[in-house]
Amino acid sequence: MPDAHHLLLFVAAGLLLNLTPGPDVLYIATHGLRQGFRAGAAAALGVAAGCFVHILAAAAGVSALLATSAQAFTVLKLAGAAYLLWVGLRLLRHPVGIDMKTIAKDDRLTLGYQAKSSREVFSGGFWTNALNPKVALFFLAFVPQFIAPESSDKALHFVLLGLLFNFNGLLINLGWAGAAAWMRRGLARTGARLARLTRGLDRAAGAMFVAFGVKLALTDRPTA
């Protein structure tokens, strides 16, 4: 494991990276605004679970395979791009309405769409992260910088640092979920305003998911 100085540097860098909005943050914020903190937290936990896949894969050498095998990288890249495009197009096509009778019951306000179960939200967050090969390659490039060359068990240290990074990321993502839920409660008194905001968020998130999907599809395999 790194010394205290490098460990603090690792934590600080991880927190800054996790604060950067991306597909995961958009997914969490969208569900937090639609259904409240519980849905946002389920999305955050799903993202964290997807991140575990990359941590274990990188420790086992799978990420190294993605970095060196054009075919393996392309397969996972296209699967991830297709999923992001599917999510984005669903958000763009989703008609948002609002039932004024539900305004008084803020915890049940679903803005005219069928509320998803926590399991469904969790699953979506998991696949949003797990199908992104850039996350796997990020772990392969970032984490080893904080493992001492003389370490006797680099794989174990990789997993431990990955778990720390993921835990910090989960805290940040729960913060995004809480912020979205807070905004939702503040706007719940004005149903029309909340509906407009959610409609705008759906369209913006949908467009960004499509853009992320296209960008991922066009991403070249990193070369040494």
Backbone hydrogen bonds in HBPLUS format (Angstrom, degrees):
<---DONOR---> <-ACCEPTOR-->    atom                        ^
c    i                          cat <-CA-CA->   ^        H-A-AA   ^      H-
h    n   atom  resd res      DA  || num        DHA   H-A  angle D-A-AA Bond
n    s   type  num  typ     dist DA aas  dist angle  dist       angle   num
A0007-LEU N   A0003-ASP O   2.81 MM   4  5.96 150.2  1.90 156.1 166.2     1
A0008-LEU N   A0004-ALA O   2.95 MM   4  6.14 159.9  1.99 149.8 153.8     2
A0009-LEU N   A0005-HIS O   3.04 MM   4  6.29 151.9  2.12 142.4 150.9     3
A0010-PHE N   A0006-HIS O   2.85 MM   4  6.04 148.9  1.94 140.3 148.7     4
A0011-VAL N   A0007-LEU O   2.94 MM   4  6.25 160.2  1.98 150.9 155.4     5
A0012-ALA N   A0008-LEU O   2.91 MM   4  6.07 165.9  1.93 150.0 154.0     6
A0013-ALA N   A0009-LEU O   2.94 MM   4  6.05 165.0  1.97 148.0 152.3     7
A0014-GLY N   A0010-PHE O   2.92 MM   4  6.06 156.3  1.98 145.7 152.9     8
A0015-LEU N   A0011-VAL O   2.91 MM   4  6.14 156.8  1.96 151.3 157.2     9
A0016-LEU N   A0012-ALA O   3.05 MM   4  6.29 162.9  2.08 150.7 154.9    10
A0017-LEU N   A0013-ALA O   2.98 MM   4  6.17 157.7  2.03 147.2 153.7    11
A0018-ASN N   A0014-GLY O   2.91 MM   4  6.10 152.9  1.98 146.8 154.3    12
A0019-LEU N   A0015-LEU O   3.02 MM   4  6.21 129.9  2.28 140.8 153.4    13
A0019-LEU N   A0016-LEU O   3.27 MM   3  5.17 135.9  2.48  92.4 104.2    14
A0020-THR N   A0017-LEU O   3.27 MM   3  5.52 154.3  2.34 102.9 110.3    15
A0026-LEU N   A0022-GLY O   3.03 MM   4  6.24 165.8  2.05 161.1 165.5    16
A0027-TYR N   A0023-PRO O   2.98 MM   4  6.12 156.8  2.03 146.4 152.5    17
A0028-ILE N   A0024-ASP O   3.01 MM   4  6.27 160.8  2.04 151.1 155.9    18
A0029-ALA N   A0025-VAL O   2.86 MM   4  6.01 172.2  1.86 158.4 160.5    19
A0030-THR N   A0026-LEU O   2.96 MM   4  5.96 160.4  2.00 146.6 152.1    20
A0031-HIS N   A0027-TYR O   3.30 MM   4  6.47 164.8  2.32 145.4 148.5    21
A0032-GLY N   A0028-ILE O   2.90 MM   4  6.06 151.0  1.98 148.6 158.0    22
A0033-LEU N   A0029-ALA O   2.94 MM   4  6.04 156.4  2.00 148.3 153.5    23
A0034-ARG N   A0030-THR O   3.06 MM   4  6.21 149.7  2.16 140.0 148.7    24
A0035-GLN N   A0031-HIS O   2.91 MM   4  5.81 171.8  1.92 147.7 150.5    25
A0036-GLY N   A0032-GLY O   2.87 MM   4  4.54 135.8  2.07 119.6 127.1    26
A0040-GLY N   A0036-GLY O   3.15 MM   4  6.42 163.1  2.18 150.6 155.9    27
A0041-ALA N   A0037-PHE O   2.70 MM   4  5.86 158.7  1.74 158.1 163.4    28
A0042-ALA N   A0038-ARG O   2.94 MM   4  6.15 151.7  2.02 142.7 150.6    29
A0043-ALA N   A0039-ALA O   2.95 MM   4  6.23 152.3  2.03 147.2 154.6    30
A0044-ALA N   A0040-GLY O   2.95 MM   4  6.24 154.6  2.01 144.8 151.9    31
A0045-LEU N   A0041-ALA O   2.87 MM   4  6.12 157.3  1.92 150.9 156.7    32
A0046-GLY N   A0042-ALA O   2.95 MM   4  6.13 148.5  2.05 140.9 149.7    33
A0047-VAL N   A0043-ALA O   2.97 MM   4  6.27 155.6  2.03 149.7 155.7    34
A0048-ALA N   A0044-ALA O   2.99 MM   4  6.26 158.6  2.04 146.4 152.3    35
A0049-ALA N   A0045-LEU O   2.91 MM   4  6.15 151.3  1.99 143.9 151.7    36
A0050-GLY N   A0046-GLY O   2.96 MM   4  6.26 153.0  2.03 146.4 153.7    37
A0051-CYS N   A0047-VAL O   2.93 MM   4  6.23 144.1  2.06 144.4 155.0    38
A0052-PHE N   A0048-ALA O   3.09 MM   4  6.44 139.8  2.25 142.6 152.5    39
A0052-PHE N   A0049-ALA O   3.17 MM   3  5.15 126.2  2.48  93.5 106.8    40
A0053-VAL N   A0050-GLY O   3.17 MM   3  5.35 127.6  2.46  97.6 110.0    41
A0055-ILE N   A0051-CYS O   3.00 MM   4  6.35 156.0  2.05 151.6 158.9    42
A0056-LEU N   A0052-PHE O   2.98 MM   4  6.16 174.6  1.98 158.6 158.8    43
A0057-ALA N   A0053-VAL O   2.87 MM   4  5.95 153.8  1.94 143.8 152.5    44
A0058-ALA N   A0054-HIS O   2.82 MM   4  5.85 161.3  1.85 145.6 150.6    45
A0059-ALA N   A0055-ILE O   2.99 MM   4  6.19 160.3  2.03 146.8 152.5    46
A0060-ALA N   A0056-LEU O   2.94 MM   4  6.08 141.2  2.09 139.0 149.5    47
A0061-GLY N   A0057-ALA O   3.00 MM   4  6.17 111.2  2.49 135.3 152.0    48
A0062-VAL N   A0057-ALA O   2.76 MM   5  4.96 138.8  1.93 156.2 149.8    49
A0061-GLY N   A0058-ALA O   3.08 MM   3  5.05 150.6  2.17  98.2 107.4    50
A0065-LEU N   A0061-GLY O   3.18 MM   4  6.55 142.5  2.33 139.7 149.7    51
A0065-LEU N   A0062-VAL O   2.97 MM   3  4.97 120.6  2.34  93.9 109.4    52
A0066-LEU N   A0062-VAL O   2.98 MM   4  6.43 151.3  2.07 148.1 155.9    53
A0067-ALA N   A0063-SER O   2.96 MM   4  6.22 145.2  2.08 141.1 150.7    54
A0068-THR N   A0064-ALA O   3.11 MM   4  6.30 129.1  2.38 136.1 148.4    55
A0068-THR N   A0065-LEU O   3.11 MM   3  5.18 135.9  2.31  97.0 109.2    56
A0069-SER N   A0065-LEU O   2.68 MM   4  5.59 148.5  1.78 158.5 165.4    57
A0073-PHE N   A0069-SER O   3.09 MM   4  6.21 166.0  2.11 150.1 154.4    58
A0074-THR N   A0070-ALA O   2.94 MM   4  6.00 158.4  1.98 145.1 151.4    59
A0075-VAL N   A0071-GLN O   3.03 MM   4  6.24 162.0  2.07 152.4 156.3    60
A0076-LEU N   A0072-ALA O   3.24 MM   4  6.44 174.5  2.24 153.2 154.1    61
A0077-LYS N   A0073-PHE O   2.81 MM   4  5.85 154.3  1.87 148.6 157.4    62
A0078-LEU N   A0074-THR O   2.90 MM   4  6.00 166.6  1.92 152.2 154.5    63
A0079-ALA N   A0075-VAL O   3.07 MM   4  6.26 154.4  2.14 144.5 152.0    64
A0080-GLY N   A0076-LEU O   2.94 MM   4  6.10 163.2  1.97 149.8 154.1    65
A0081-ALA N   A0077-LYS O   2.87 MM   4  6.07 158.9  1.91 149.7 156.2    66
A0082-ALA N   A0078-LEU O   2.90 MM   4  5.98 159.4  1.95 143.6 149.1    67
A0083-TYR N   A0079-ALA O   3.08 MM   4  6.29 154.8  2.14 144.5 151.1    68
A0084-LEU N   A0080-GLY O   3.01 MM   4  6.27 162.9  2.04 151.6 155.8    69
A0085-LEU N   A0081-ALA O   2.92 MM   4  6.12 160.1  1.96 151.3 157.0    70
A0086-TRP N   A0082-ALA O   2.93 MM   4  6.09 153.8  2.00 143.7 151.1    71
A0087-VAL N   A0083-TYR O   2.97 MM   4  6.24 162.1  2.00 153.1 157.0    72
A0088-GLY N   A0084-LEU O   2.91 MM   4  6.08 163.3  1.93 148.9 153.9    73
A0089-LEU N   A0085-LEU O   2.88 MM   4  6.03 165.2  1.91 153.4 156.6    74
A0090-ARG N   A0086-TRP O   3.06 MM   4  6.19 152.6  2.14 143.9 151.4    75
A0091-LEU N   A0087-VAL O   3.09 MM   4  6.36 154.0  2.16 147.9 154.5    76
A0092-LEU N   A0088-GLY O   2.99 MM   4  6.25 154.4  2.06 148.2 155.5    77
A0093-ARG N   A0089-LEU O   2.95 MM   4  6.03 149.0  2.05 143.8 151.5    78
A0094-HIS N   A0090-ARG O   2.96 MM   4  5.81 124.2  2.28 137.9 150.8    79
A0102-THR N   A0099-ASP O   2.99 MM   3  5.77 163.0  2.02 123.1 128.3    80
A0103-ILE N   A0100-MET O   3.28 MM   3  5.38 166.1  2.30 105.9 110.0    81
A0105-LYS N   A0102-THR O   2.97 MM   3  5.28 142.1  2.11 107.4 118.8    82
A0108-ARG N   A0105-LYS O   2.88 MM   3  5.50 155.8  1.93 118.9 127.0    83
A0109-LEU N   A0106-ASP O   3.22 MM   3  5.09 166.3  2.24 103.3 107.3    84
A0113-TYR N   A0110-THR O   3.33 MM   3  5.96 164.0  2.35 119.7 123.8    85
A0121-VAL N   A0117-SER O   3.03 MM   4  6.36 163.6  2.06 156.1 160.4    86
A0122-PHE N   A0118-SER O   2.84 MM   4  5.94 161.8  1.87 148.0 153.7    87
A0123-SER N   A0119-ARG O   2.93 MM   4  6.07 161.3  1.96 146.1 151.2    88
A0124-GLY N   A0120-GLU O   3.01 MM   4  6.26 157.6  2.06 147.2 152.8    89
A0125-GLY N   A0121-VAL O   3.05 MM   4  6.33 159.5  2.09 151.8 156.8    90
A0126-PHE N   A0122-PHE O   2.91 MM   4  6.18 154.3  1.98 151.0 158.8    91
A0127-TRP N   A0123-SER O   3.06 MM   4  6.35 166.7  2.08 156.1 157.2    92
A0128-THR N   A0124-GLY O   2.98 MM   4  6.10 151.4  2.06 146.0 154.4    93
A0129-ASN N   A0125-GLY O   3.32 MM   4  6.51 149.9  2.42 143.4 148.7    94
A0130-ALA N   A0126-PHE O   2.79 MM   4  5.89 172.1  1.79 160.1 162.2    95
A0131-LEU N   A0127-TRP O   3.17 MM   4  5.62 157.8  2.22 135.4 138.6    96
A0132-ASN N   A0129-ASN O   3.18 MM   3  5.55 162.8  2.21 117.4 118.9    97
A0135-VAL N   A0132-ASN O   3.11 MM   3  5.75 147.9  2.22 115.4 122.8    98
A0137-LEU N   A0133-PRO O   3.04 MM   4  6.35 160.7  2.08 151.9 156.7    99
A0138-PHE N   A0134-LYS O   2.89 MM   4  5.96 139.8  2.05 133.2 144.5   100
A0139-PHE N   A0135-VAL O   3.07 MM   4  6.42 159.6  2.12 152.4 155.3   101
A0140-LEU N   A0136-ALA O   3.14 MM   4  6.42 155.4  2.20 143.2 150.3   102
A0141-ALA N   A0137-LEU O   2.96 MM   4  6.15 142.3  2.10 142.0 151.3   103
A0141-ALA N   A0138-PHE O   3.11 MM   3  5.15 123.8  2.45  94.7 108.9   104
A0142-PHE N   A0138-PHE O   2.75 MM   4  5.80 159.8  1.79 159.0 164.8   105
A0143-VAL N   A0139-PHE O   3.17 MM   4  5.50 143.5  2.31 128.8 138.5   106
A0145-GLN N   A0142-PHE O   3.28 MM   3  5.90 147.7  2.39 114.7 123.0   107
A0146-PHE N   A0143-VAL O   2.94 MM   3  5.79 168.1  1.95 131.2 134.8   108
A0147-ILE N   A0144-PRO O   3.13 MM   3  5.13 168.0  2.14 110.8 111.6   109
A0151-SER N   A0148-ALA O   2.95 MM   3  5.30 164.9  1.98 118.6 121.6   110
A0157-HIS N   A0153-ASP O   3.19 MM   4  6.50 166.1  2.21 153.1 157.0   111
A0158-PHE N   A0154-LYS O   2.81 MM   4  5.96 148.4  1.91 145.8 155.2   112
A0159-VAL N   A0155-ALA O   3.00 MM   4  6.30 159.2  2.04 149.0 153.4   113
A0160-LEU N   A0156-LEU O   2.97 MM   4  6.25 163.6  1.99 153.6 158.0   114
A0161-LEU N   A0157-HIS O   2.95 MM   4  6.09 164.8  1.97 148.4 152.5   115
A0162-GLY N   A0158-PHE O   2.84 MM   4  5.97 152.8  1.91 146.5 155.3   116
A0163-LEU N   A0159-VAL O   2.81 MM   4  6.04 153.5  1.88 150.5 157.3   117
A0164-LEU N   A0160-LEU O   3.02 MM   4  6.28 153.8  2.09 144.0 151.0   118
A0165-PHE N   A0161-LEU O   2.90 MM   4  6.15 160.7  1.94 149.1 154.2   119
A0166-ASN N   A0162-GLY O   2.86 MM   4  6.07 158.1  1.91 147.2 153.5   120
A0167-PHE N   A0163-LEU O   2.85 MM   4  6.03 154.1  1.92 146.5 153.4   121
A0168-ASN N   A0164-LEU O   3.02 MM   4  6.25 163.7  2.04 151.3 155.1   122
A0169-GLY N   A0165-PHE O   2.90 MM   4  6.13 153.0  1.97 144.3 152.7   123
A0170-LEU N   A0166-ASN O   2.82 MM   4  6.06 147.4  1.92 144.9 153.6   124
A0171-LEU N   A0167-PHE O   3.09 MM   4  6.44 154.6  2.16 147.9 153.6   125
A0172-ILE N   A0168-ASN O   3.12 MM   4  6.45 159.6  2.16 149.0 153.9   126
A0173-ASN N   A0169-GLY O   2.89 MM   4  6.13 161.6  1.92 150.6 156.0   127
A0174-LEU N   A0170-LEU O   2.83 MM   4  6.05 150.4  1.92 149.2 157.1   128
A0175-GLY N   A0171-LEU O   3.05 MM   4  6.29 141.5  2.20 137.9 148.5   129
A0175-GLY N   A0172-ILE O   3.01 MM   3  4.98 120.7  2.37  92.7 108.4   130
A0176-TRP N   A0172-ILE O   2.99 MM   4  6.47 145.9  2.11 145.2 154.7   131
A0177-ALA N   A0173-ASN O   2.94 MM   4  6.24 154.6  2.00 144.2 151.2   132
A0178-GLY N   A0174-LEU O   2.85 MM   4  6.09 154.8  1.91 144.6 151.3   133
A0179-ALA N   A0175-GLY O   2.89 MM   4  6.11 154.9  1.95 147.9 154.7   134
A0180-ALA N   A0176-TRP O   2.98 MM   4  6.20 159.3  2.02 149.1 154.2   135
A0181-ALA N   A0177-ALA O   2.95 MM   4  6.16 158.1  2.00 147.0 153.4   136
A0182-TRP N   A0178-GLY O   2.85 MM   4  6.00 153.9  1.91 146.2 153.6   137
A0183-MET N   A0179-ALA O   2.99 MM   4  6.20 156.8  2.04 145.0 151.0   138
A0184-ARG N   A0180-ALA O   2.94 MM   4  6.16 149.2  2.03 141.9 151.0   139
A0185-ARG N   A0181-ALA O   2.95 MM   4  6.26 156.6  2.01 150.1 154.9   140
A0186-GLY N   A0182-TRP O   3.02 MM   4  6.24 156.5  2.08 146.8 153.4   141
A0187-LEU N   A0183-MET O   3.08 MM   4  6.26 139.3  2.26 142.2 151.9   142
A0188-ALA N   A0184-ARG O   2.93 MM   4  5.88 118.1  2.33 140.6 156.1   143
A0188-ALA N   A0185-ARG O   3.37 MM   3  5.09 146.7  2.49  91.8 101.1   144
A0190-THR N   A0187-LEU O   2.96 MM   3  5.53 150.6  2.05 115.1 123.8   145
A0194-LEU N   A0190-THR O   3.03 MM   4  6.31 161.7  2.07 158.6 164.4   146
A0195-ALA N   A0191-GLY O   2.83 MM   4  6.02 157.0  1.89 151.2 158.0   147
A0196-ARG N   A0192-ALA O   2.93 MM   4  6.16 157.4  1.98 146.9 152.6   148
A0197-LEU N   A0193-ARG O   2.92 MM   4  6.11 160.5  1.96 147.9 153.5   149
A0198-THR N   A0194-LEU O   2.88 MM   4  6.03 163.2  1.91 150.3 155.0   150
A0199-ARG N   A0195-ALA O   2.85 MM   4  5.96 156.2  1.91 145.3 152.7   151
A0200-GLY N   A0196-ARG O   2.88 MM   4  6.07 158.6  1.93 146.5 152.5   152
A0201-LEU N   A0197-LEU O   2.81 MM   4  6.04 153.8  1.87 146.5 154.6   153
A0202-ASP N   A0198-THR O   2.77 MM   4  5.96 159.3  1.82 150.1 155.5   154
A0203-ARG N   A0199-ARG O   3.06 MM   4  6.31 161.9  2.09 147.2 151.5   155
A0204-ALA N   A0200-GLY O   2.86 MM   4  6.05 164.1  1.88 150.5 155.5   156
A0205-ALA N   A0201-LEU O   2.71 MM   4  5.74 166.9  1.73 152.4 157.1   157
A0206-GLY N   A0202-ASP O   2.74 MM   4  5.77 156.1  1.80 143.1 151.1   158
A0207-ALA N   A0203-ARG O   2.90 MM   4  6.04 163.1  1.93 146.6 150.9   159
A0208-MET N   A0204-ALA O   2.94 MM   4  6.15 154.9  2.00 145.9 153.3   160
A0209-PHE N   A0205-ALA O   2.78 MM   4  5.98 155.1  1.84 152.0 158.9   161
A0210-VAL N   A0206-GLY O   2.97 MM   4  6.20 159.1  2.01 148.8 154.4   162
A0211-ALA N   A0207-ALA O   2.91 MM   4  6.14 155.4  1.97 141.9 149.3   163
A0212-PHE N   A0208-MET O   2.73 MM   4  5.96 158.0  1.78 149.1 155.3   164
A0213-GLY N   A0209-PHE O   2.82 MM   4  6.02 154.7  1.89 145.4 152.8   165
A0214-VAL N   A0210-VAL O   2.87 MM   4  6.16 161.3  1.91 153.3 157.6   166
A0215-LYS N   A0211-ALA O   2.85 MM   4  6.01 163.8  1.87 150.2 155.4   167
A0216-LEU N   A0212-PHE O   2.84 MM   4  6.00 157.8  1.89 146.8 153.0   168
A0217-ALA N   A0213-GLY O   2.91 MM   4  6.11 157.9  1.96 146.6 152.9   169
A0218-LEU N   A0214-VAL O   3.06 MM   4  6.29 139.7  2.23 143.6 153.8   170
A0219-THR N   A0216-LEU O   3.10 MM   3  5.05 157.7  2.15 102.6 109.6   171
